[in-house]
């Protein structure tokens, strides 16, 4: 394969998003650990929700940059099934990176304190809508976990087994 690469902007946004998503996941699961650092359980969820909205913004920005810069052709042209799997996996990841923060925003009944700077009132929604959003949010997290593991596993497989440039295409360039 060629030395096709994502743009430096795409690489930066990808890794920033990845780090933020891992922190977002860790916060509620490690709330006992983080509560002392963030002023209690409320602080844990303030940061969880704030970072979630930041990921939503970054995802929209990533999609705009991807539209502008495109994506490199990293898989062989005759590997149609692999290409389809990669496109489907990426599309589902992007979809969840959009829907998870939105569903979290929709089910909240309390004001959102965005990074302890700005308070956003809850949306005027029925309890039924909030419950659907909460169910989606809590259930879809497991699909997101599976997709993240599959995404990372595929990147490692390409690097260690296939020994191609798929992973290198998303790593910062070496001088």
C-alpha positions in Angstrom: 0.0 0.0 0.0 1.0 3.6 -0.3 1.9 6.0 2.5 -1.5 7.6 2.4 -2.3 9.5 5.7 -5.0 11.4 7.3 -4.4 15.1 7.5 -2.7 16.5 10.7 -6.0 18.1 11.7 -7.8 14.8 11.4 -5.1 13.0 13.4 -5.2 15.7 16.2 -9.0 15.6 16.4 -9.1 11.8 16.4 -6.6 11.4 19.3 -8.1 14.3 21.3 -11.6 12.7 20.8 -10.2 9.3 21.8 -8.7 10.6 25.0 -11.8 12.5 25.9 -14.1 9.5 25.3 -11.9 7.3 27.5 -12.1 10.0 30.3 -15.8 10.2 29.8 -16.1 6.5 30.2 -13.9 6.4 33.2 -15.6 9.1 35.2 -18.9 7.4 36.1 -17.3 4.0 36.5 -14.6 5.5 38.8 -16.9 8.0 40.5 -15.7 7.0 43.9 -12.1 7.7 42.9 -12.8 11.0 41.1 -15.4 12.4 43.5 -12.8 13.5 45.9 -10.9 15.4 43.2 -14.1 17.0 41.7 -16.0 18.1 44.8 -18.3 15.1 45.0 -20.5 12.9 42.7 -22.1 16.1 41.2 -18.6 17.2 40.1 -18.0 13.9 38.4 -21.1 14.2 36.3 -20.6 17.9 35.6 -17.2 16.9 34.0 -18.8 13.8 32.3 -21.5 15.9 30.7 -19.3 18.8 29.9 -16.7 16.6 28.2 -19.6 14.8 26.4 -20.7 18.0 24.9 -17.1 18.8 23.9 -16.9 15.4 22.1 -20.2 16.3 20.3 -18.6 19.5 19.1 -15.4 17.8 18.2 -17.3 15.1 16.3 -19.2 17.7 14.2 -15.8 19.4 13.5 -14.3 16.0 12.6 -17.1 15.3 10.1 -16.6 18.7 8.6 -12.9 18.2 8.3 -13.4 14.7 6.8 -15.7 16.2 4.2 -13.1 18.8 3.3 -10.0 16.6 3.5 -11.5 13.2 2.6 -10.1 9.9 3.9 -7.1 8.1 2.5 -7.6 4.8 0.7 -5.8 2.5 3.1 -7.2 -0.9 2.1 -6.5 -2.6 -1.2 -9.1 -1.9 -3.9 -10.0 -5.6 -4.1 -10.7 -5.9 -0.3 -14.4 -4.8 -0.7 -15.6 -6.6 2.4 -12.9 -5.1 4.6 -13.7 -1.7 3.1 -17.4 -2.1 3.8 -16.6 -3.2 7.4 -14.3 -0.3 8.0 -16.9 2.2 6.6 -19.7 0.7 8.6 -17.6 0.7 11.8 -16.6 4.3 11.3 -20.1 5.4 10.5 -21.5 3.7 13.6 -18.7 5.2 15.8 -19.5 8.7 14.4 -23.2 8.2 14.9 -22.7 7.1 18.6 -20.3 10.0 19.2 -23.2 12.3 18.1 -26.1 10.5 19.8 -24.5 9.7 23.1 -24.0 13.3 24.2 -27.4 14.3 22.7 -29.2 11.5 24.6 -27.4 12.5 27.8 -28.5 16.1 27.3 -32.1 15.0 26.6 -32.6 12.9 29.7 -31.1 15.3 32.2 -33.7 16.9 34.6 -31.2 19.2 36.2 -29.4 22.2 34.8 -26.2 21.4 33.1 -23.2 23.2 34.6 -20.9 23.4 31.6 -17.3 23.2 33.0 -18.5 25.0 36.1 -18.8 28.2 33.9 -22.2 28.3 32.3 -25.5 26.8 33.5 -27.7 25.5 30.8 -31.3 24.8 31.9 -32.8 21.3 31.2 -34.8 21.0 28.1 -38.6 21.1 28.6 -39.3 17.5 27.8 -41.8 14.9 29.0 -40.7 12.2 31.4 -41.5 9.7 28.7 -39.0 11.3 26.3 -36.4 11.6 29.0 -36.8 7.9 29.8 -36.3 6.9 26.2 -33.2 9.1 26.0 -31.9 7.6 29.2 -32.5 4.0 28.1 -30.8 4.7 24.8 -27.8 6.4 26.5 -27.3 3.6 29.1 -27.8 0.8 26.6 -25.8 2.3 23.7 -22.8 2.7 25.9 -22.2 -1.0 25.6 -22.3 -0.8 21.8 -19.8 2.1 22.0 -17.5 0.0 24.2 -17.6 -2.8 21.7 -17.0 -0.5 18.8 -14.0 1.1 20.6 -12.5 -2.3 21.3 -13.1 -3.5 17.8 -11.7 -0.3 16.3 -8.5 -0.5 18.5 -8.3 -4.2 17.9 -8.5 -3.8 14.1 -5.8 -1.1 14.2 -3.5 -3.3 16.2 -4.3 -6.3 13.9 -3.4 -4.2 10.8 -0.2 -3.1 12.4 1.0 -6.4 13.9 -0.5 -9.1 11.6 -1.0 -7.4 8.3 2.0 -5.1 8.8 0.3 -2.4 6.6 0.0 1.3 7.1 -3.5 1.5 8.4 -2.5 2.4 12.0 0.4 4.6 10.9 -2.0 6.7 8.8 -3.6 7.9 12.0 -0.4 8.4 14.0 1.5 11.7 14.1 4.1 11.8 11.3 7.7 11.1 12.2 10.4 13.4 10.9 
